[in-house]
């Protein structure tokens, strides 16, 4: 059964930067994506890296064989160990097919406070 935990005040979160907290026995990171919270376990599904220490960068889109476009509207989280990139909107790996996903955490906002369910 999941339990509700206080995480942080919403004002402590910033676009493009993770706030990392230990909640229970879990490392959890939260950031804002287009003004909305994204909360994930701080664990890369590929090799266990502290994923929230990675960089949030524009998504790379290959439009033609020699034409690369950076899409800042859909940023990805780049793993600090191996460079794997994950879509922050849905947790999927960016760039190739994989069943691996970021483990997103259910949250709720209550009086400008962020609570998570784990």
C-alpha positions in Angstrom: 0.0 0.0 0.0 1.3 3.5 -0.9 1.8 6.2 1.7 1.5 9.9 1.2 4.7 11.8 2.1 5.5 15.5 2.1 8.2 16.3 -0.5 8.7 20.1 -0.7 7.1 23.5 -1.2 6.2 24.0 -4.8 8.2 27.2 -4.8 11.4 25.1 -4.2 11.1 23.5 -7.6 12.6 25.0 -10.7 12.4 24.3 -14.4 15.4 22.2 -15.6 16.8 21.4 -12.1 16.0 18.5 -9.8 15.4 18.8 -6.1 16.5 15.4 -4.6 15.2 14.1 -1.3 15.3 10.8 0.6 11.8 9.7 1.3 11.6 6.5 3.3 14.2 4.2 1.7 14.0 5.9 -1.7 15.9 8.7 -3.4 13.4 10.8 -5.2 13.8 13.8 -7.5 11.3 16.5 -8.6 11.5 19.3 -11.1 9.1 21.4 -13.1 8.3 20.7 -16.8 6.4 23.6 -18.4 5.3 24.6 -14.9 4.0 21.2 -13.8 5.8 18.9 -11.4 7.6 15.8 -12.6 8.6 13.4 -9.8 10.7 10.3 -10.4 12.8 7.8 -8.5 16.5 8.9 -8.6 17.5 5.7 -10.3 18.4 5.2 -14.0 16.5 2.1 -15.3 19.6 1.3 -17.5 22.3 0.9 -14.9 21.2 2.4 -11.6 22.9 5.8 -11.9 21.6 8.8 -9.8 19.5 10.0 -12.8 18.4 13.2 -11.2 22.0 14.4 -11.2 21.9 14.3 -15.0 21.2 17.3 -17.3 17.9 18.3 -18.7 18.6 19.2 -22.4 16.6 19.9 -25.5 15.4 16.7 -27.3 17.5 16.0 -30.5 15.3 15.3 -33.5 16.8 14.0 -36.7 14.7 15.6 -39.5 16.8 14.4 -42.4 20.1 12.5 -42.8 22.2 15.6 -42.1 19.7 17.8 -40.4 19.5 17.8 -36.6 16.9 20.0 -34.8 16.9 20.7 -31.0 13.4 20.7 -29.5 13.4 22.8 -26.3 9.7 22.3 -25.9 10.2 18.6 -25.2 13.3 18.3 -23.0 14.9 15.0 -22.1 16.9 14.0 -19.0 20.4 12.7 -19.9 21.9 10.1 -17.6 25.2 11.2 -16.0 26.8 7.8 -16.4 26.1 6.5 -20.0 24.3 9.4 -21.6 21.0 7.6 -22.2 18.2 10.2 -22.6 14.7 9.9 -21.2 11.6 11.8 -22.2 10.4 13.7 -19.1 6.8 13.7 -20.3 6.4 9.9 -20.4 9.6 8.4 -19.1 10.5 6.6 -22.3 14.0 6.3 -23.7 14.7 8.8 -26.4 16.4 7.8 -29.6 15.7 4.1 -29.8 13.2 1.5 -28.9 13.4 0.1 -25.3 11.1 -1.2 -22.7 13.0 0.7 -20.0 11.3 3.7 -18.5 11.9 6.3 -15.8 9.9 5.3 -12.7 7.5 8.2 -12.3 5.9 8.8 -8.9 2.3 9.9 -8.3 2.0 13.3 -6.6 -0.5 15.8 -5.5 -0.4 19.5 -4.7 -2.0 20.7 -1.5 -1.7 24.4 -0.4 1.4 24.9 -2.5 3.0 21.8 -1.0 4.1 18.8 -3.1 3.2 15.4 -1.7 4.2 12.1 -3.2 2.8 8.6 -2.9 5.2 5.7 -2.5 
